[in-house]
Amino acid sequence: MRMPTDRIEGVARREVVDVTGGVPTTRHDQLAEEVPLAIRANGEPLAVMMGSPCALEDFARGFALTELGVAGDGLLSVDVQTLLEGIQIDIHTREPLPVGTERWLPGRSGCGICGNRTLEDVVRHPDAVKQGSVIASSALAVALAELEKRQPLNAATGAIHAAAWASVDGTLMLVREDVGRHNALDKLIGAMLHESIDAASGFALVTSRASYEMVAKAAMAGMPLLAAISAPTALAVDLALGCGLTLVGFLRDGRHVVYSHPERLTTP
């Protein structure tokens, strides 16, 4: 069987044998690409993780903010280079990074905890987020329904997370996808920084569980509300309560659960 020639960034095709009702059929399946991303800061190796090879400049900007605390004029440039072994991402900052910033995150799909050297490295305490706008709970349903239509990589493969930014009425402004949920959120944050979108002007929606680090990244970006289609962890709820972020879980058509700061949401 001939390999199709059309190509979607972040999607690979492989020949498979599909057995349905005991009848084998050979066809091409679409799979999510997962490649090593080597991140360097000012020429020094910083992290290696697995991710989707798309929107990598957005990813680098978001990673620089949520992992290094660098944004705005502090971020001089981002360079992305495809190598034989994977993709190298170079982040150049105006000021040297603090001593001890170096860490390795080998072979994980966007895991931001693997490789940290101390408990203090893991448990970060972001500043309190701004109040932002009061959001009608119906806007969450609007954003969820729209997001299901704007995930081309997941539609092709069924193996991709998405992170989206919505205005107060639920209209989606940005969507980014990646095999790693942390990577997808970093890409979204990076895209917002690139387009100068005020993080207090709406809310974020992710197609994953709301772990501690997802809440930490959202808070560091200044997002007042994070909605997830799956459950949060207890630590994520504690962090959201502490930094003033509204955390929503189990977002479904007609249902959601508010775990912290419900005052930002109004219901009919």
N, C-alpha and C positions, 0 to 999 in steps of 0.2 A: 504494500500500500504506500502510495506517495505521501510525503509529509506536506501539509498545507503550507503555502508560502506567506500568508498574511500573518502579521506579528503584532501582539499586544505587549507593550512594555510591562514587565513584571509577570508575564505569563509564559510558560513553556509548554510544549506539546510532546507527549510520549505515546508510543504505540502500546495499547493494552488489549487484553482479551476479556471482553465483557460477556459473562455467562448469565443469561436470563432464561428462567424456565428450563434449565439444563441445556440450552443451546448456546454454544460459544460463537461470539462475533468479534472479529478483529477491527479495532477502530483507533482513532487518535483521541486521547484525553487531554484536557487542559489542566495544568498544574501550576500552583503558585511557585514562582522562583524564590529561592532562598539562598542568598550569597553572603560571603563574609564581608563585613564593612570594617575596615581598619581606620580608626579615627586618630589623628595626630593633632596636637596643639603646639603651635610654634615649632614644628619640626620634631617634637618628641612624641613617641608612641603613648597613647592615652587609653584606648579601649579597642577591643575587637568584639563585634557582635554580629549576629545573623539578621538580615533584613531584606526587604524588597528593593530591587534596584530601580527605584523611581522616586521623583521629588526629593532627591538627596540634598540639594542645597537648602530646602525647607527644613529637612531633618537636621542638618548641621546647625542652622540658626536656632532651632528649638532646643537641641542638645546643649548648645553653648549657654543658653539661658538656664535651662532646668538642671543641668548637671554642673556647670562651671560658674553660673551666676554672671555671665557676660552677655551684654546686649547693647544696642544703640551704638554710640561712638566707640565703645570698648571692643566691638567686633570689627576688625579691619577688613577681612576677606575670608571667603570660603572657596576652596578648590576641590574639585572632584575628578579623580583620574581612575580609569578602568585598567587594571593590571591582569596578568595571567591568572593570579591566585584569587583575585576578588577585586574589590573597589576600595581605593584609598581616598579618604576625606581629610583634607588639611584645613584646620581652623587657625586663623591668625588673629591674635588679640593685641590690643594696644599696650597693655601692661602684662608683665610676666605673671604666670599663674602661681598661686601659693605653693610653697614647698610641700610635697606630700600629696599633690593632686593626682599624680600618676596612679593608675590602677589598670588592671586587665579584666576584661569581661569576655573570656574565651568561649566562642561557640554557642552562645545563647540567643534565642530569638527575642531580642530587645529587653533582656533582663537587666535591670539597672542596679541590682543588689549584689549579684555574683561578682566577687573580686574585691569588694570593699574590705578594708583591713581592720576596722574597728566598728563597734556598735554606734559610735558617734557619726561615722561615715554614713550609716544606713538611716538612722532615725533623724531626719532633718525637720526643722520647725520653721516653716515659711512665715513671713509677716502676714498680718491680717489683711484680708482682701477688702476692697471697697464694697459699699452697699450695692451699687449697681441699680438696675431697674427692677421693679416688681413685675413678675412674669405670670401670666395666666396659665393655669395648668393645661389648658387646651392647646397652648403653644407647643408643649412637649409632644403631644400626639401629632400635631402638624409636622414637626421636625422629624419624628420617627417615621411617619408615612413617606415623607420625601426622601429620607436617607435610603430607604429600601430600593429606591429607583436610581440612586447615584453611587453605586458601588460596582463599577465594571469589572474590577479584578476579582472580587468575590463572586460576582455573577458567573464569571468564567470558570472559577476554580472551586468555590465553596470553602476556601481555607484562609481568608483574609479578614483582618480587622479593619475597622474604619473609625475615624474621629472627625467630627463635624462641628462647625461653628454656626449658630443660628441667631438671627435677630430676635427681638423680644416677641414678635408675632409668630415665630417658628420657621420663618423662611431661612433656608440654608444658604449661607454665604460662601462657605468653603468646606470641602471634603478631602481628606487625605487617607490613603489606604496603605497597609503594610502587614506582613505576616506577624509582626510583633505589635502588641497593643501599645506598649510604651513608645515604640517607634512611630506609630500612627499619630499618637498625641503630640510627640515632638515635632513631627512634620506639620501638623496643624498649627502649633504654636509658632513655628518658624515662618509659615505662610502668613500668619496674622502680623508678625513683626515686619515682614517684607512689605505688606500692603498697608501698614500703619493702621490696623484695626484696633480700636479701643476694646480691651478685654472686659471692660465693665458694661459694654453695650449690648450684651446678649448672654448666651449660655452655650456650653459644650455638651455634646452627645457622643458617647462611645459605645461600640458594639462588643463590649466585653464586661467582665466583672470590674468592680471599682476597688482595686487594691490600694494599699497605703501609698505606693509611689505614684499612682495615677492621680490621687488627690493632691499629693505634694507638688507634682508638676503643674496641675491646674492652678493651684494656689500661687505658686511662684510666678505664673504668667498673669496673675491678677484676675482670673476667672471667678465670678461670684457664684456660679452654679454649674455643677457637673452632674449629668444624668447618664446612667448606665443601664443597659438592657438586662444585666445580670446583677448578682448580689454584691454588696460591699463586704469588706472584712471589718472586724471590730476595730482594728487599729486605724483603718481608713476613716471610720465614723468618728473615732476619738480625735483624729487630726482635723477633720472637717469642723467639728464642734469648736476646737481650739483656735482655728484660724478664721472662723467666720464664714466658711463656705457652705452653701446649701448642697447637700448630697442626696441625689435621687437614685434609687435602684429599682430593679424589676420593672423597668419601663415597658409597658405593653399597650396595645390598643384598648383604652378604657380603664387602665389601672397603672398606678405607680406607687412606690413607697418612699416617703420623705424621711431621711435619717438624721438630718441636722438643719437647723435654721429654716424652719418652714415659713417664716414671715416673708420670704421673698416670693412665695407662690400664692396666688389667689385661686379660689375655686368658685364656680358659679353658685 
